[in-house]
Amino acid sequence: MSQPSHTLSPGQERLIIAVDRVIYHLARHWVWLLNGIAALFVVPPLVAPYLAATGHTVAASWIYRFFSLTCHQKPEHSFFIAGHQVAFCQRDTAIYGGLLLFGLLYAVVRHRVRPASLWIGALLAAPMAVDGLTQLVGLRESTPTLRVLTGGLFALGVAWIVFPRLNEGFAEIEAVLRARFDRLAREGRVRPLAAPARKDHLG
């Protein structure tokens, strides 16, 4: 009885190599991809009031409707631009804006940043929890300054915990794929990777 062959066809090999190239570039540029996603949660809510103020009400309403899925959008807890409400509340604006800001900073200095411990993350999240819960149960009313400050601290904690760990994981993926492409390039089976290896992984 003949054994099944596990040899890849040329087409299958080309597909695997193409997928590996995509994964390699995602692993290499993940921080910019993540910053792009964060920007999608920062820019539209800020653009919505301008759209509403200039008569583009349909586009503005779609933005408000989409972001209402993740935010209460209470007017008394929101900023206003040109007389119209931002599509995120003040705290959410600080959280997503902070994640984008810290993501951009991390893209520049990531070779010098080690991941924070969960305890540090908890300490940075605690002010937001206290501010939000005491307001929720009616003990006090928060202020725009406190909402922005506590939201920003929470964003810092998330970024400090998550971004360096993502960088470590993606650096490992990048190293494995680079070694594979280097071997295949020496065998003349693929074009070598153009970009040099990154040196920002702290290990």
RONUVEX-883411 format. One record per residue (C-alpha): residue in three letters; residue number from 1; x, y, z. Coordinates in pm, 1 decimal. Layout:
REM RONUVEX-883411
> residuo, num, x, y, z
> ala, NUM, X, Y, Z
...
//
This chain:
REM RONUVEX-883411
> residuo, num, x, y, z
> met, 1, 0.0, 0.0, 0.0
> ser, 2, 153.3, 330.5, -106.9
> gln, 3, 214.5, 603.8, 147.8
> pro, 4, 55.8, 947.0, 85.2
> ser, 5, 299.8, 1209.5, -37.4
> his, 6, 350.7, 1519.9, 176.5
> thr, 7, 544.1, 1710.4, -90.6
> leu, 8, 396.9, 2052.8, -156.0
> ser, 9, 310.3, 2154.3, -506.1
> pro, 10, 478.9, 2470.8, -641.7
> gly, 11, 148.9, 2655.7, -606.5
> gln, 12, 108.3, 2551.2, -243.0
> glu, 13, 465.9, 2651.7, -165.2
> arg, 14, 418.1, 2994.6, -324.6
> leu, 15, 100.2, 3045.6, -121.3
> ile, 16, 272.2, 2953.7, 205.4
> ile, 17, 564.7, 3183.7, 126.4
> ala, 18, 326.4, 3470.0, 42.7
> val, 19, 135.0, 3419.8, 368.7
> asp, 20, 461.8, 3405.3, 564.9
> arg, 21, 572.0, 3733.7, 406.3
> val, 22, 247.1, 3899.2, 514.2
> ile, 23, 283.7, 3763.7, 868.3
> tyr, 24, 646.4, 3878.3, 876.6
> his, 25, 557.0, 4234.2, 780.7
> leu, 26, 268.3, 4240.1, 1029.1
> ala, 27, 503.6, 4120.8, 1303.0
> arg, 28, 758.9, 4383.7, 1203.2
> his, 29, 513.7, 4675.0, 1182.6
> trp, 30, 248.8, 4568.5, 1435.9
> val, 31, 279.4, 4887.3, 1640.8
> trp, 32, 186.3, 5106.0, 1343.4
> leu, 33, -105.4, 4880.3, 1259.9
> leu, 34, -226.9, 4907.6, 1619.5
> asn, 35, -183.7, 5285.0, 1613.6
> gly, 36, -388.3, 5298.8, 1294.9
> ile, 37, -668.1, 5106.3, 1464.0
> ala, 38, -648.1, 5338.4, 1765.9
> ala, 39, -672.0, 5638.9, 1533.7
> leu, 40, -999.0, 5498.8, 1399.1
> phe, 41, -1134.4, 5524.9, 1754.1
> val, 42, -1000.2, 5876.4, 1808.2
> val, 43, -1046.2, 6073.3, 1487.1
> pro, 44, -1410.1, 5998.8, 1387.6
> pro, 45, -1557.1, 6097.3, 1729.1
> leu, 46, -1373.6, 6429.5, 1703.5
> val, 47, -1479.5, 6480.5, 1341.8
> ala, 48, -1847.6, 6408.2, 1411.0
> pro, 49, -1926.8, 6748.5, 1569.2
> tyr, 50, -1761.9, 6929.5, 1277.3
> leu, 51, -1970.9, 6725.6, 1034.6
> ala, 52, -2285.5, 6808.2, 1229.7
> ala, 53, -2194.4, 7177.2, 1243.5
> thr, 54, -2134.4, 7195.5, 867.5
> gly, 55, -2458.7, 7025.9, 770.2
> his, 56, -2326.2, 6674.6, 705.4
> thr, 57, -2579.2, 6532.3, 945.8
> val, 58, -2610.6, 6187.5, 788.6
> ala, 59, -2238.3, 6115.8, 816.7
> ala, 60, -2233.0, 6257.5, 1169.3
> ser, 61, -2531.2, 6047.5, 1276.9
> trp, 62, -2362.8, 5729.4, 1155.8
> ile, 63, -2055.2, 5810.6, 1363.4
> tyr, 64, -2264.6, 5887.1, 1672.4
> arg, 65, -2463.0, 5568.0, 1623.8
> phe, 66, -2154.5, 5349.5, 1582.6
> phe, 67, -1973.4, 5482.6, 1888.5
> ser, 68, -2288.8, 5465.3, 2099.3
> leu, 69, -2223.4, 5089.2, 2099.9
> thr, 70, -1929.5, 5141.1, 2336.1
> cys, 71, -2007.4, 5474.1, 2508.2
> his, 72, -2307.9, 5616.0, 2695.6
> gln, 73, -2258.1, 5954.9, 2522.3
> lys, 74, -2413.5, 6153.5, 2806.8
> pro, 75, -2397.4, 6521.8, 2709.3
> glu, 76, -2306.1, 6628.7, 3063.6
> his, 77, -2003.4, 6397.7, 3051.5
> ser, 78, -1889.4, 6492.9, 2701.5
> phe, 79, -1689.4, 6764.5, 2531.4
> phe, 80, -1848.0, 6987.1, 2267.4
> ile, 81, -1686.7, 7119.4, 1950.2
> ala, 82, -1852.9, 7386.8, 1736.9
> gly, 83, -2162.2, 7351.5, 1953.7
> his, 84, -2198.1, 6977.7, 1893.4
> gln, 85, -2115.2, 6683.3, 2115.3
> val, 86, -1806.3, 6469.5, 2062.5
> ala, 87, -1910.1, 6110.0, 1990.5
> phe, 88, -1719.4, 5980.9, 2294.9
> cys, 89, -1755.9, 6086.7, 2656.6
> gln, 90, -1467.4, 6268.7, 2821.9
> arg, 91, -1324.8, 5958.0, 2986.8
> asp, 92, -1340.1, 5747.3, 2669.1
> thr, 93, -1182.8, 6031.7, 2473.6
> ala, 94, -893.4, 6029.3, 2720.3
> ile, 95, -862.1, 5649.4, 2712.2
> tyr, 96, -854.0, 5609.9, 2334.9
> gly, 97, -659.5, 5930.4, 2282.3
> gly, 98, -411.4, 5817.1, 2545.9
> leu, 99, -370.2, 5475.6, 2384.2
> leu, 100, -295.3, 5644.3, 2052.1
> leu, 101, -54.0, 5892.4, 2211.4
> phe, 102, 131.0, 5626.9, 2409.8
> gly, 103, 131.4, 5398.4, 2105.7
> leu, 104, 300.8, 5667.0, 1897.5
> leu, 105, 553.8, 5730.7, 2173.2
> tyr, 106, 616.6, 5359.6, 2212.8
> ala, 107, 686.4, 5324.2, 1841.1
> val, 108, 979.5, 5562.2, 1889.5
> val, 109, 1124.4, 5435.5, 2219.7
> arg, 110, 1012.4, 5071.8, 2233.8
> his, 111, 1370.4, 4939.2, 2246.7
> arg, 112, 1402.0, 5109.7, 2588.3
> val, 113, 1067.0, 5014.0, 2744.4
> arg, 114, 1013.7, 4700.5, 2948.6
> pro, 115, 662.7, 4576.1, 3032.7
> ala, 116, 503.8, 4701.0, 3352.1
> ser, 117, 385.3, 4454.9, 3613.4
> leu, 118, 16.1, 4391.0, 3666.2
> trp, 119, 46.3, 4567.5, 4001.4
> ile, 120, 156.0, 4888.8, 3831.7
> gly, 121, -130.2, 4850.5, 3585.4
> ala, 122, -373.6, 4806.7, 3873.9
> leu, 123, -240.7, 5118.5, 4046.7
> leu, 124, -282.0, 5321.7, 3728.6
> ala, 125, -636.0, 5187.2, 3679.5
> ala, 126, -742.4, 5241.9, 4041.6
> pro, 127, -809.5, 5618.7, 4016.3
> met, 128, -1052.2, 5562.9, 3728.2
> ala, 129, -1229.1, 5286.0, 3918.7
> val, 130, -1266.5, 5503.2, 4228.7
> asp, 131, -1375.7, 5807.9, 4030.8
> gly, 132, -1629.1, 5613.4, 3826.5
> leu, 133, -1773.5, 5404.0, 4109.3
> thr, 134, -1813.7, 5690.2, 4355.9
> gln, 135, -1995.2, 5886.1, 4087.7
> leu, 136, -2208.9, 5585.9, 3991.7
> val, 137, -2335.0, 5526.9, 4347.6
> gly, 138, -2405.0, 5896.5, 4397.9
> leu, 139, -2136.4, 5978.1, 4654.8
> arg, 140, -1997.6, 6259.7, 4444.2
> glu, 141, -1993.6, 6402.3, 4093.2
> ser, 142, -1676.7, 6374.1, 3890.2
> thr, 143, -1532.4, 6660.4, 3686.0
> pro, 144, -1404.6, 6679.7, 3327.8
> thr, 145, -1050.2, 6716.8, 3459.1
> leu, 146, -1075.0, 6402.3, 3672.6
> arg, 147, -1236.9, 6202.2, 3392.1
> val, 148, -958.7, 6295.7, 3151.9
> leu, 149, -682.3, 6243.9, 3408.6
> thr, 150, -805.5, 5903.9, 3528.4
> gly, 151, -879.6, 5789.4, 3173.5
> gly, 152, -530.1, 5889.5, 3068.2
> leu, 153, -372.5, 5700.3, 3358.8
> phe, 154, -574.3, 5391.6, 3267.1
> ala, 155, -455.6, 5419.2, 2905.8
> leu, 156, -96.2, 5447.7, 3026.4
> gly, 157, -136.3, 5132.0, 3233.5
> val, 158, -283.4, 4934.7, 2944.6
> ala, 159, -17.1, 5054.8, 2701.1
> trp, 160, 268.0, 4990.3, 2945.1
> ile, 161, 150.1, 4636.0, 3017.8
> val, 162, 37.8, 4530.7, 2670.7
> phe, 163, 265.4, 4700.0, 2416.5
> pro, 164, 602.8, 4565.0, 2539.4
> arg, 165, 460.2, 4214.3, 2568.5
> leu, 166, 320.2, 4233.7, 2217.6
> asn, 167, 659.3, 4353.2, 2099.5
> glu, 168, 829.0, 4051.3, 2256.5
> gly, 169, 584.8, 3810.8, 2095.2
> phe, 170, 601.1, 3968.7, 1752.0
> ala, 171, 981.9, 3991.6, 1771.8
> glu, 172, 994.6, 3615.0, 1821.4
> ile, 173, 764.1, 3557.7, 1523.9
> glu, 174, 975.8, 3792.9, 1313.2
> ala, 175, 1298.0, 3615.3, 1410.5
> val, 176, 1158.2, 3271.6, 1324.1
> leu, 177, 1030.3, 3385.8, 985.9
> arg, 178, 1351.0, 3575.1, 906.5
> ala, 179, 1556.3, 3262.6, 975.1
> arg, 180, 1324.8, 3063.9, 749.7
> phe, 181, 1347.1, 3318.3, 466.5
> asp, 182, 1725.3, 3341.8, 502.7
> arg, 183, 1750.3, 2964.6, 462.5
> leu, 184, 1515.7, 2959.1, 162.3
> ala, 185, 1702.3, 3252.0, 5.3
> arg, 186, 2032.6, 3064.9, 35.6
> glu, 187, 1865.8, 2772.4, -141.9
> gly, 188, 1752.7, 3009.5, -416.9
> arg, 189, 1384.6, 2943.4, -352.6
> val, 190, 1273.8, 3293.4, -243.7
> arg, 191, 1380.2, 3653.7, -268.5
> pro, 192, 1564.8, 3760.6, 48.9
> leu, 193, 1390.5, 3994.7, 288.5
> ala, 194, 1485.4, 4352.4, 211.1
> ala, 195, 1461.1, 4501.6, 559.4
> pro, 196, 1735.2, 4430.8, 815.2
> ala, 197, 1649.7, 4254.9, 1137.7
> arg, 198, 1511.9, 4475.2, 1416.5
> lys, 199, 1730.1, 4534.6, 1720.8
> asp, 200, 1465.1, 4668.3, 1959.0
> his, 201, 1374.4, 4339.3, 2126.2
> leu, 202, 1488.6, 4348.7, 2487.4
> gly, 203, 1465.0, 3975.7, 2545.2
//
